[in-house]
């Protein structure tokens, strides 16, 4: 059925209004939605997801790779925390990982692996979840260079979000000691750069981790250590009011966060079980709230203990029996599930005293074995981290041989190898080859510094890669020259693509480009022509662009090649100079 005219008009008006917003506003709004959607009722969660999808569509329309990556991350996260929508997250998550790899957005790539770990846990695949968490940690172990295009504060926020998502996966797996270390790394980033939304999300996730850790410690008889975790979580809960009240974080006006957010309410109750917490626990765990499994289990255990403290034995047992039945088929929270079963088993005291003692002894032996398994899992994770680091070192050595260390682009050796392989592949024809030279780059080095010149080269390299297709090869050829291979692209289409790159560099802020522009010459590879010949023709075409004033593309066909000046400089390979 076609949409009514008034509905179409409303949507077009909303899209036009969104198009007037700045990139910073779009990304900032996405960060708000990412928090709001994880801590909202089902109705608000639905509207939040709808708005996030609209922001993603706008980001794709603008074509900013960093904005697209952040919006993809937001939309994936919202679907993973919405019951029944996890499958919708799969194609978006695949797109996020591919996008992050292509544009060398390492922090977003690490976050994509962490989100894949959460998805694996929903399917009960703990092995895959552990592998994904290890891969994410290895990426963030590298000496990451902040993305100058994003700005330091935005980059720090992305890094903190990735660490929090890794910490969540490790928390669900029950690897609490390493999760605690990861959360601590996130804390340092958020303290300097986080807004109210990131701070709120971090504190809630830290509370959730501490509660799960405390319940785990109880199962091996470490009561004092467990209570210390509960106390710390309660202190965080009581400190939350100042962190969320400034933004659109979901809250009931006039009510403390520790009285209305499930994890925080449970933290206070587990630290000091008391009948006073019962009403709040029942309110935040009402069926219409549709809490995630992890929060339902934590709140149920807290409610059980408060009922028991009040002497409500039947109500206490009913709470545990209900949650145990509701979560019977869930595999996403293995550690919390064991804590729940243990809590329930301890209250089923219908056998004689001797049988109960035997049951408790057996349970203690079982828990000791599970504790050993936890230690084994931690050791396994560390071993995998070491293996991943070795693999990455090997890849790094290989990469160094084929990539320019300044820009990260393929070097002359990689270009020659790629050009040779394309010449042997019929599917790569037609093949366009472009030589790119920077206008005004010498002045940057002479009048400013070589360090600023290096930064300009990095910015131009990143912009070229972002603007062109993933199938195109952008390589640094030496000095301020780049070569671009465009397989399967005819000369006219290559000229249009390279004009977009010229406009992209020309439109960069002066603080990034230092006024540098591009002169590009592009030609089509001819039959029986070798690499040196086609590069020589591309070089002559580039000088035509220079003579015309630069900041443009000169596309030269074989028929028009004789129009080039005979005094035209002859192209000489960089290693020969």
DRENVEXLUM-91161 format. One record per residue (C-alpha): residue number from 0; residue in one letter; x, y, z. Coordinates in steps of 0.001 Angstrom, whole numbers. Layout:
BEGIN
pos	code	xx	yy	zz
NUM	A	X	Y	Z;
...
This chain:
BEGIN
pos	code	xx	yy	zz
0	X	0	0	0;
1	X	1501	3397	-983;
2	X	2222	5901	1779;
3	X	-168	8801	2278;
4	X	1077	12163	984;
5	X	1169	13638	4497;
6	X	3380	10762	5730;
7	X	5765	11214	2777;
8	X	5884	14969	3374;
9	X	6638	14443	7085;
10	X	9492	12068	6297;
11	X	10962	14403	3676;
12	X	10748	17304	6131;
13	X	12514	15265	8854;
14	X	15239	14228	6391;
15	X	15744	17824	5278;
16	X	16014	18959	8897;
17	X	18581	16250	9652;
18	X	20581	17267	6603;
19	X	21099	20722	8116;
20	X	22824	19314	11213;
21	X	26603	19221	11507;
22	X	28630	15988	11441;
23	X	29488	16510	15122;
24	X	25794	16786	16031;
25	X	24920	13562	14176;
26	X	27693	11599	15907;
27	X	26896	13134	19302;
28	X	23226	12257	18954;
29	X	24168	8689	18036;
30	X	26186	8398	21261;
31	X	23147	9542	23247;
32	X	20889	7031	21502;
33	X	23355	4205	22109;
34	X	23019	4740	25865;
35	X	19312	5562	25909;
36	X	18421	2465	23884;
37	X	20233	127	26285;
38	X	18410	1423	29365;
39	X	14866	2158	28131;
40	X	11448	577	28107;
41	X	10508	-1345	24921;
42	X	8530	1546	23394;
43	X	11340	4058	23763;
44	X	13860	1472	22598;
45	X	11912	1077	19347;
46	X	11827	4821	18649;
47	X	15530	5080	19541;
48	X	16445	2368	17036;
49	X	14351	4049	14343;
50	X	16126	7364	14888;
51	X	19542	5654	14856;
52	X	18742	4061	11484;
53	X	17820	7508	10124;
54	X	21146	8880	11341;
55	X	22976	5982	9651;
56	X	21185	6740	6367;
57	X	22252	10383	6669;
58	X	25865	9376	7435;
59	X	25916	7165	4343;
60	X	24547	10049	2263;
61	X	27383	12306	3452;
62	X	30006	9607	2857;
63	X	32273	10393	5832;
64	X	33951	7028	6632;
65	X	34460	7781	10343;
66	X	30870	8933	10786;
67	X	29542	5861	8959;
68	X	31644	3567	11184;
69	X	30376	5153	14402;
70	X	26739	5007	13245;
71	X	27122	1349	12230;
72	X	28494	614	15697;
73	X	25523	2392	17290;
74	X	22930	515	15214;
75	X	24584	-2861	15888;
76	X	24709	-2225	19648;
77	X	21041	-1214	19793;
78	X	19971	-4369	17960;
79	X	22051	-6620	20201;
80	X	20348	-5222	23301;
81	X	16820	-5407	21826;
82	X	15082	-8791	22251;
83	X	14486	-10541	18943;
84	X	16671	-8250	16811;
85	X	20074	-9927	17138;
86	X	19811	-11464	13650;
87	X	19325	-7990	12166;
88	X	22683	-7012	13652;
89	X	24627	-9641	11662;
90	X	24798	-7883	8238;
91	X	25457	-4517	9890;
92	X	28228	-6067	11973;
93	X	29837	-7613	8891;
94	X	29635	-4233	7163;
95	X	31205	-2517	10193;
96	X	34164	-4909	10235;
97	X	34764	-4590	6478;
98	X	34383	-812	6628;
99	X	36799	-489	9563;
100	X	39419	-2652	7841;
101	X	39175	-749	4574;
102	X	39557	2681	6170;
103	X	42090	1509	8784;
104	X	39797	2488	11679;
105	X	41486	186	14188;
106	X	39481	1184	17268;
107	X	36177	554	15484;
108	X	37580	-2735	14164;
109	X	38359	-3816	17748;
110	X	34842	-2834	18808;
111	X	33395	-4856	15919;
112	X	35189	-7965	17230;
113	X	33869	-7279	20752;
114	X	30315	-6987	19404;
115	X	30836	-10242	17516;
116	X	31776	-11774	20854;
117	X	28456	-10640	22353;
118	X	26633	-12149	19381;
119	X	28521	-15430	19818;
120	X	27482	-15599	23472;
121	X	23842	-15229	22479;
122	X	24309	-18446	20485;
123	X	26129	-20129	23385;
124	X	29440	-20201	21512;
125	X	31839	-19335	24342;
126	X	34899	-20439	22353;
127	X	34185	-17990	19542;
128	X	33343	-15230	22029;
129	X	36709	-15721	23714;
130	X	38517	-15617	20353;
131	X	36736	-12397	19396;
132	X	37626	-10760	22723;
133	X	41272	-11806	22314;
134	X	41405	-10384	18781;
135	X	39924	-7088	19989;
136	X	42440	-6833	22832;
137	X	45377	-7516	20512;
138	X	44277	-4723	18165;
139	X	44124	-2299	21092;
140	X	47487	-3559	22405;
141	X	49175	-1934	19415;
142	X	50616	1555	19756;
143	X	47586	3205	18226;
144	X	48069	6679	16779;
145	X	45074	8969	17478;
146	X	43101	9828	14339;
147	X	43800	13524	13707;
148	X	40674	13787	11546;
149	X	38472	12823	14507;
150	X	40185	14913	17158;
151	X	41724	13611	20359;
152	X	38599	13667	22522;
153	X	36366	11850	20025;
154	X	39075	9258	19436;
155	X	39426	8679	23204;
156	X	35664	8169	23455;
157	X	35750	5557	20694;
158	X	38589	3766	22451;
159	X	36721	3785	25774;
160	X	33585	2376	24112;
161	X	35576	-464	22548;
162	X	37185	-1317	25906;
163	X	33786	-1307	27631;
164	X	32356	-3676	25004;
165	X	35334	-6034	25430;
166	X	34880	-5883	29213;
167	X	31219	-6859	28829;
168	X	32115	-9982	26847;
169	X	34722	-11012	29416;
170	X	32219	-10361	32219;
171	X	29662	-12633	30572;
172	X	32326	-15307	30184;
173	X	33167	-15003	33892;
174	X	36771	-13905	33276;
175	X	36346	-11175	35877;
176	X	39964	-10383	36722;
177	X	40845	-9545	33111;
178	X	37498	-7807	32631;
179	X	38384	-5620	35612;
180	X	41703	-4640	34013;
181	X	39977	-3758	30732;
182	X	37334	-1712	32561;
183	X	40115	150	34379;
184	X	41672	1077	31023;
185	X	38286	2370	29882;
186	X	37962	4396	33088;
187	X	41185	6323	32378;
188	X	39946	7245	28897;
189	X	36451	8248	30028;
190	X	37691	10337	32933;
191	X	39421	12708	30495;
192	X	37173	12648	27438;
193	X	33817	11064	28254;
194	X	30471	12836	28219;
195	X	27575	12029	30573;
196	X	26402	9176	28353;
197	X	29743	7377	28179;
198	X	30286	7859	31925;
199	X	26847	6445	32747;
200	X	27340	3403	30499;
201	X	30784	2730	31962;
202	X	29592	2900	35575;
203	X	26622	608	34929;
204	X	28807	-1957	33173;
205	X	31362	-1796	35962;
206	X	28591	-2388	38521;
207	X	27343	-5367	36530;
208	X	30878	-6806	36369;
209	X	31435	-6382	40133;
210	X	28109	-8049	40987;
211	X	28829	-11038	38754;
212	X	32319	-11267	40246;
213	X	30936	-11155	43790;
214	X	28443	-13936	43058;
215	X	31272	-15976	41541;
216	X	33468	-15499	44630;
217	X	30628	-16625	46888;
218	X	30454	-19924	45039;
219	X	33994	-20821	46171;
220	X	33512	-19654	49739;
221	X	35302	-16287	49392;
222	X	32569	-14407	51262;
223	X	34681	-11431	52373;
224	X	36002	-10827	48869;
225	X	32490	-11162	47459;
226	X	31073	-8649	49928;
227	X	33860	-6217	49057;
228	X	32765	-6375	45384;
229	X	29117	-5807	46370;
230	X	30089	-2827	48528;
231	X	32105	-1245	45710;
232	X	29207	-1736	43286;
233	X	26815	-105	45778;
234	X	29141	2872	46190;
235	X	29231	3316	42412;
236	X	25429	3082	42296;
237	X	25014	5782	44926;
238	X	27443	8056	43048;
239	X	25560	7805	39751;
240	X	23168	10742	40131;
241	X	25632	13385	39008;
242	X	26775	11427	35943;
243	X	23476	10984	34132;
244	X	21294	13922	35048;
245	X	22831	16297	32501;
246	X	21870	14300	29413;
247	X	18932	12382	28004;
248	X	19827	9290	30012;
249	X	16471	7611	30858;
250	X	15435	8523	34386;
251	X	12386	9410	36446;
252	X	12705	13036	37610;
253	X	13219	13415	41345;
254	X	14261	9783	41852;
255	X	17847	8677	42456;
256	X	19486	6469	39847;
257	X	20124	3861	42557;
258	X	16340	3587	42968;
259	X	15330	3186	39324;
260	X	18070	1493	37255;
261	X	17961	-2317	37697;
262	X	21693	-3002	38070;
263	X	22113	-130	40526;
264	X	19075	-1149	42593;
265	X	20438	-4714	42746;
266	X	23890	-3454	43769;
267	X	22492	-1680	46818;
268	X	20375	-4714	47728;
269	X	23195	-7248	47411;
270	X	25519	-5066	49493;
271	X	22953	-4966	52287;
272	X	19898	-7246	51790;
273	X	16946	-5562	53469;
274	X	13141	-5546	53102;
275	X	13359	-1843	52210;
276	X	14701	-2799	48755;
277	X	11845	-5182	47846;
278	X	9441	-2659	46335;
279	X	12138	-1092	44167;
280	X	13424	-4463	42982;
281	X	9913	-5586	42054;
282	X	9261	-2340	40178;
283	X	12424	-2451	38057;
284	X	11956	-6168	37242;
285	X	8297	-5977	36208;
286	X	7619	-8028	33032;
287	X	6855	-4931	30953;
288	X	10438	-3733	31460;
289	X	11761	-6621	29304;
290	X	15146	-6665	31047;
291	X	18107	-8504	29479;
292	X	18777	-11943	30967;
293	X	21856	-10807	32907;
294	X	19898	-8093	34718;
295	X	16908	-10344	35348;
296	X	19156	-12899	37075;
297	X	21043	-10337	39174;
298	X	17827	-8572	40252;
299	X	16131	-11912	41053;
300	X	18999	-13014	43303;
301	X	18943	-9644	45070;
302	X	15143	-9837	45503;
303	X	15399	-13384	46836;
304	X	17899	-12320	49497;
305	X	15797	-9337	50552;
306	X	12679	-11532	50885;
307	X	14728	-14008	52904;
308	X	15975	-11170	55158;
309	X	12311	-10227	55748;
310	X	11379	-13833	56580;
311	X	9284	-14238	53414;
312	X	10440	-17779	52660;
313	X	7654	-18660	50204;
314	X	8019	-15405	48275;
315	X	11793	-15864	48188;
316	X	11572	-19387	46779;
317	X	8918	-18289	44277;
318	X	11232	-15579	42908;
319	X	14075	-18025	42263;
320	X	11827	-20762	40886;
321	X	10284	-18312	38419;
322	X	13558	-16865	37127;
323	X	15155	-20314	36943;
324	X	12304	-21512	34736;
325	X	12253	-18346	32609;
326	X	15966	-18565	31821;
327	X	16196	-22343	31454;
328	X	16973	-22221	27728;
329	X	19247	-19192	27780;
330	X	22970	-19714	27161;
331	X	24186	-16115	27023;
332	X	25169	-15766	30702;
333	X	26919	-19011	31722;
334	X	28518	-17676	34910;
335	X	25403	-15944	36243;
336	X	23295	-18972	35371;
337	X	25462	-21169	37639;
338	X	25098	-18651	40454;
339	X	21328	-18749	40050;
340	X	21175	-22565	40095;
341	X	23384	-22643	43183;
342	X	21210	-20099	44964;
343	X	18137	-22175	44206;
344	X	19757	-25477	45202;
345	X	20779	-24079	48575;
346	X	17149	-23320	49399;
347	X	15723	-26699	48467;
348	X	16340	-28154	51933;
349	X	13727	-30918	52009;
350	X	16088	-33800	52767;
351	X	17346	-34877	56194;
352	X	20235	-32963	57692;
353	X	22854	-35520	56674;
354	X	21699	-35496	53050;
355	X	21763	-31717	53033;
356	X	25327	-31714	54385;
357	X	26386	-34175	51695;
358	X	24722	-32044	49051;
359	X	26530	-28955	50297;
360	X	29861	-30800	50299;
361	X	29253	-31981	46756;
362	X	28307	-28475	45680;
363	X	31512	-27105	47218;
364	X	33592	-29658	45319;
365	X	31749	-28769	42135;
366	X	32341	-25066	42691;
367	X	36036	-25669	43368;
368	X	36264	-27458	40043;
369	X	34493	-24580	38326;
370	X	36945	-22173	39942;
371	X	39801	-24208	38490;
372	X	38100	-23991	35097;
373	X	37975	-20215	35476;
374	X	41712	-20118	36107;
375	X	42210	-22368	33093;
376	X	40091	-20054	30962;
377	X	42159	-17060	32039;
378	X	45341	-18940	31136;
379	X	43833	-19922	27796;
380	X	42964	-16313	27065;
381	X	46491	-15162	27905;
382	X	47954	-17899	25686;
383	X	45719	-16828	22825;
384	X	46703	-13235	23347;
385	X	50371	-14231	23102;
386	X	49696	-16239	19937;
387	X	47757	-13385	18390;
388	X	50579	-10980	19237;
389	X	53108	-13286	17541;
390	X	50865	-13558	14483;
391	X	50514	-9809	14308;
392	X	54288	-9356	14642;
393	X	54771	-11732	11716;
394	X	52191	-9848	9647;
395	X	53791	-6553	10669;
396	X	57187	-7685	9344;
397	X	55586	-8766	6074;
398	X	53670	-5503	5888;
399	X	56804	-3443	6454;
400	X	58365	-4985	3368;
401	X	55379	-4031	1201;
402	X	54118	-786	2773;
403	X	55333	2752	3193;
404	X	56017	3355	6921;
405	X	54880	7003	6827;
406	X	51458	6679	5183;
407	X	50741	2964	5621;
408	X	50032	2695	1876;
409	X	51509	-17	-389;
410	X	55007	933	-1568;
411	X	56752	660	-4958;
412	X	57407	-3052	-4453;
413	X	53750	-3748	-3713;
414	X	52663	-1597	-6663;
415	X	54916	-3444	-9114;
416	X	53604	-6797	-7881;
417	X	49974	-5669	-8113;
418	X	50445	-4129	-11563;
419	X	52051	-7327	-12838;
420	X	49199	-9464	-11501;
421	X	46563	-7147	-13021;
422	X	48207	-7396	-16420;
423	X	47709	-11185	-16256;
424	X	44040	-10970	-15266;
425	X	41562	-10396	-18109;
426	X	38877	-9457	-15564;
427	X	40914	-6398	-14534;
428	X	40614	-4870	-18004;
429	X	40062	-2042	-18710;
430	X	42763	-805	-16324;
431	X	43311	2877	-15623;
432	X	46573	4092	-14082;
433	X	46979	7500	-12429;
434	X	49997	9410	-11142;
435	X	49240	11923	-8364;
436	X	51499	14817	-7441;
437	X	50938	17343	-4624;
438	X	50714	21040	-5545;
439	X	52407	23301	-3000;
440	X	54004	20520	-998;
441	X	57548	21889	-1360;
442	X	56424	25149	258;
443	X	55050	23246	3248;
444	X	58424	21571	3819;
445	X	60452	24741	3189;
446	X	58301	27282	5038;
447	X	56962	25127	7864;
448	X	58704	21863	8721;
449	X	59260	18348	7454;
450	X	57133	17085	10346;
451	X	54151	19076	9054;
452	X	54938	17861	5554;
453	X	54805	14268	6794;
454	X	51412	14910	8400;
455	X	50102	16380	5123;
456	X	51233	13233	3297;
457	X	49376	11075	5829;
458	X	46189	13134	5504;
459	X	46297	13055	1687;
460	X	46960	9296	1688;
461	X	43988	8683	3992;
462	X	41724	10947	1931;
463	X	42648	9227	-1325;
464	X	41930	5800	181;
465	X	38621	6976	1678;
466	X	37433	8524	-1588;
467	X	38251	5678	-3971;
468	X	36880	2128	-4103;
469	X	38203	-692	-1960;
470	X	39264	-2467	-5203;
471	X	41488	464	-6221;
472	X	45131	409	-5139;
473	X	46538	3662	-3785;
474	X	50326	3467	-3364;
475	X	53036	5909	-2355;
476	X	55582	6059	-5127;
477	X	58150	8318	-3517;
478	X	58408	11865	-2205;
479	X	55033	13528	-2748;
480	X	53968	11226	-5594;
481	X	51274	8556	-5419;
482	X	50148	6020	-8017;
483	X	46569	4752	-8255;
484	X	45498	1569	-10069;
485	X	41802	1380	-10977;
486	X	41063	-2147	-12306;
487	X	37909	-2648	-14343;
488	X	37484	1117	-14804;
489	X	37497	2835	-18202;
490	X	39343	6136	-18624;
491	X	36261	8373	-18458;
492	X	34979	6747	-15257;
493	X	38472	6871	-13747;
494	X	38643	10595	-14478;
495	X	35345	11157	-12610;
496	X	36505	9098	-9616;
497	X	39806	10963	-9411;
498	X	38043	14324	-9681;
499	X	36177	13377	-6505;
500	X	39533	12790	-4851;
501	X	40779	16213	-6031;
502	X	37681	17877	-4585;
503	X	37991	15908	-1331;
504	X	41581	17053	-771;
505	X	40778	20583	-1893;
506	X	37915	20697	594;
507	X	40008	19657	3606;
508	X	40455	22232	6388;
509	X	43639	24239	5979;
510	X	44847	22944	9337;
511	X	45009	19446	7807;
512	X	45991	20056	4164;
513	X	48159	23187	4654;
514	X	46753	24361	1322;
515	X	48104	21420	-673;
516	X	46057	20289	-3706;
517	X	46397	17475	-6263;
518	X	47540	17354	-9872;
519	X	46591	14011	-11394;
520	X	47319	12438	-14740;
521	X	45417	9298	-15709;
522	X	45744	6971	-18709;
523	X	44311	3659	-19827;
524	X	46610	634	-19966;
525	X	47174	-528	-23545;
526	X	47686	-4089	-24847;
527	X	51319	-5257	-24778;
528	X	52277	-2236	-22645;
529	X	54487	-2809	-19591;
530	X	54384	-1070	-16211;
531	X	57159	1460	-16908;
532	X	55546	2539	-20184;
533	X	52108	3150	-18711;
534	X	53588	5023	-15734;
535	X	55618	7220	-18107;
536	X	52411	8159	-19949;
537	X	50618	8841	-16646;
538	X	53535	11057	-15611;
539	X	53241	13126	-18806;
540	X	49493	13440	-18265;
541	X	50160	14670	-14726;
542	X	52420	17432	-16088;
543	X	49597	18509	-18372;
544	X	47507	18967	-15207;
545	X	50352	20981	-13660;
546	X	50618	23291	-16707;
547	X	46905	24002	-16462;
548	X	47344	25299	-12929;
549	X	47041	22105	-10877;
550	X	44191	21033	-8594;
551	X	42645	19016	-11432;
552	X	42743	15755	-13397;
553	X	44169	15368	-16904;
554	X	42940	12220	-18654;
555	X	44989	11410	-21757;
556	X	43993	8768	-24287;
557	X	46403	7187	-26762;
558	X	44929	9321	-29551;
559	X	45645	12568	-27732;
560	X	49072	11574	-26351;
561	X	50894	13311	-29222;
562	X	49422	16649	-28091;
563	X	51793	16680	-25106;
564	X	54686	19129	-25352;
565	X	57912	17653	-26730;
566	X	59738	19607	-24041;
567	X	57717	17672	-21499;
568	X	59998	16259	-18720;
569	X	60686	12573	-19110;
570	X	59479	10365	-16251;
571	X	62307	8752	-14283;
572	X	61660	5979	-11709;
573	X	62277	7298	-8151;
574	X	65073	4859	-7398;
575	X	67038	6171	-10359;
576	X	67146	9755	-9029;
